[in-house]
Amino acid sequence: MPHSDFARKIAITGGAGFIGSNLLQHMVRKYPDCLFVNIDCLTYAGNLSNLVGLEQAGNYRFEKIDIRDNQALAACFEKYQFDALIHLAAESHVDRSITGPADFIETNIGGTFNLLEIIRRTTQDGSSFRLHHISTDEVFGSLGPKGYFTEKSAYRPNSPYSASKAASDLLVRSYHKTYGLDVVTTNCSNNYGPYQFPEKLIPLIINNARNGKPLPVYGDGKQIRDWLFVTDHCEAIDLVFHKGIAGETYCIGGHNEMENISIVRLICKLLTQRLGCQPLDRLIQFVTDRPGHDRRYAIDASYIKSQLGWEPRFTFETGIKMTLDWYLENQAWLENCVSGEYRKYYETTYSNR
């Protein structure tokens, strides 16, 4: 089907990542009259096998492009004549930003700038274009034992990762204020669910526990995060993208505050029951805390509920069981991630196209 025949042509950057692939699985099927183009450079965390089945969808395309490559980006926008963008592409792992911040600055700030400039040029003739910028609650820094992040919270990032995302948020805001771009921004809490790369806490603990490996926990493990099931997040993105007010920011949280150590112990308990083995909490090992580790995040998501009617559908108890089931049923996916075999999927699926 020719590009021009679709009602909308929507670019999604970072669509081979954890949240991006879940979002594409949701939106490609829900909106068959829209063309979705997945723009991803396939870093270590980009996994096209997350999108098995979509290759045959008539309204899905993949373009292997690094958002730092302005020329390739511009050519892609010219090819498809996009009228909307959901921007998820980012380096996102705090630990990696501590040991190698350059990629975070170049991708999260420089890549976002490239996209904004292309959109600015695209809309100079008055063309409509919606940009939905996906960000994180980490830009707000660390909370004490009380209180919540809101859309009015000050930016106080404490890692190179969160600083790079804060900078990209402010760039997006400035292009709305200065050039009148139609933008919406969402800041979400910690996501979990299927297809999350096993460097993050929940899939790391699941993978290590099932293999009898140590379960590393930073510091005393009492860092608190507000956990958001990825399906809830995708539904919120869909809603904000279509209904959000230009220039507005919406905080998306799961209403599920949990200490890291409590999550680890819960996973150990559930896995011990499923596998019928000795208690897996014996594998827990407390390790030196990471530099600048934020103590607590928690989001007040009342604004998006009052304005757009969204609230999370999944409790943590329900979501973590669904997540655990998925990883146990997809152990080959986990093993491919850990071994690096998942990278061959691109070569075998797209090399002859």
Buried (B, 14 or more C-beta within 10 A) or exposed (E): EEEEEBEBBBBBBBBBBBBBBBBBBBBBEEBEEBBBBBBBBBBEBBBBBBBEEBEEBEBBBBBBBBBBBBEBBBEBBEEBEBBBBBBBBBBBBBBBBBEEBEBBBBBBBBBBBBBBBBBBEBBEEEEEBBBBBBBBBBBBBBBEEEEBBBBEBEBBBBBBBBBBBBBBBBBBBEBBEEBEBBBBBBBBBBBBBBBBBBBBBBBBBBBBBBEEEEBBBBBEBEBBBBBBBBBBBBBBBBBBBEEBEEBBBBBBBBBBBBBBBBBBBBBBEBBBEEEEEEEBBEBBEEEEEBEBBBEBBBBBBBBBEEBBEBBBEBBBEEBBBBBBEBBBEEEEBBBBBBEEEBBEBBEEBEEEE
